Amino acid sequence: MTRLNAHIGFQFTELPFLERFSAAANAGFRAIEFPSPYEYEAPQIAELLREHELQMVQFAAPSGPTKGNTGICSSKEAFRSDLTKAVEYASALDCRMVHLMSGVSQAELGVIADSGIYRRNLKYAVEFLTGEGIEPLIEVISSDEVPGYLMSHFDFAEEMLETLPGLGLILDTYHTELLGVDCLRKLNQWWSRVRHIQVADFPGRNEPGTGNIDFPKLLSMLEDRAYQGWVGCEYRPRTSTLDGLEELWRIMKPHPHEDDRW
């Protein structure tokens, strides 16, 4: 059975952030994700998860740039401090996966996401997080969506996956297609390393079923291979989140009566 989780950085944005937890649960989701919990105290987020019986699937280690921060391309001292903070939140939120975002170059700020620093810090992060029982993840994010993003090509990601056996992959259908790569082919190629899948159709980055991606074939692949992970709904609703959920249900959950929640 395909398990869909809400992405409350993209869904339920009609509501203030802290109200999106209850909205996701009321819509039938069992789990959520969003990139950055650090704007709130960990116990506050943990209480919302408990109250609404939600699992936290994954979030990112502190990343940027924000005022010159370049994610895990930052200095060793800043990076290791940020990584410790990510572990503290992961423990409080009972979350077992952390996304190690590569960082963004911003020439106007004099910020450069250095690939050498990234490689060194990524190696350390993988060892550190796995030692804490947390799965470290990377994701290829198109520079068309995030200008200057360092991890913006599969060649680079695949080099890191081959170099670091403990590293897992987030496969985002929209970003993959935006890069001109067939997302189903890429999913098949790196199946053994995929730890999380994010879905949005292409073009448009709207709900599955609004573009050209063959989501029934994706679902068949997941079912045939007994995929045990979550599928995150990282799409931009065409109208409101609730208006798009019926179509999402039709496309992404072909057997709706097998469970009353996603």
Stockholm file with secondary structure:
# STOCKHOLM 1.0

chainA/1-262         MTRLNAHIGFQFTELPFLERFSAAANAGFRAIEFPSPYEYEAPQIAELLREHELQMVQFAAPSGPTKGNTGICSSKEAFRSDLTKAVEYASALDCRMVHLMSGVSQAELGVIADSGIYRRNLKYAVEFLTGEGIEPLIEVISSDEVPGYLMSHFDFAEEMLETLPGLGLILDTYHTELLGVDCLRKLNQWWSRVRHIQVADFPGRNEPGTGNIDFPKLLSMLEDRAYQGWVGCEYRPRTSTLDGLEELWRIMKPHPHEDDRW
#=GR chainA/1-262 SS CCEEEEETTTSSTTSCGGGHHHHHHHTTCSEEECSCCTTSCHHHHHHHHHHTTCEECCEECSCSCSTTCCGGGSCHHHHHHHHHHHHHHHHHHTCCEEECCCCBCBGGGTBCCCHHHHHHHHHHHHHHHHHTTCEEEEECCCTTTSTTBSSCSHHHHHHHHHHCTTCEEEEEHHHHHHTTCCHHHHHHHTGGGEEEEECCCTTTSCSTTSSSCCHHHHHHHHHHTTCCSEEEECCCCSSCHHHHHHHHHHHHCSCGGGCSCC
#=GC SS_cons         CCEEEEETTTSSTTSCGGGHHHHHHHTTCSEEECSCCTTSCHHHHHHHHHHTTCEECCEECSCSCSTTCCGGGSCHHHHHHHHHHHHHHHHHHTCCEEECCCCBCBGGGTBCCCHHHHHHHHHHHHHHHHHTTCEEEEECCCTTTSTTBSSCSHHHHHHHHHHCTTCEEEEEHHHHHHTTCCHHHHHHHTGGGEEEEECCCTTTSCSTTSSSCCHHHHHHHHHHTTCCSEEEECCCCSSCHHHHHHHHHHHHCSCGGGCSCC
//
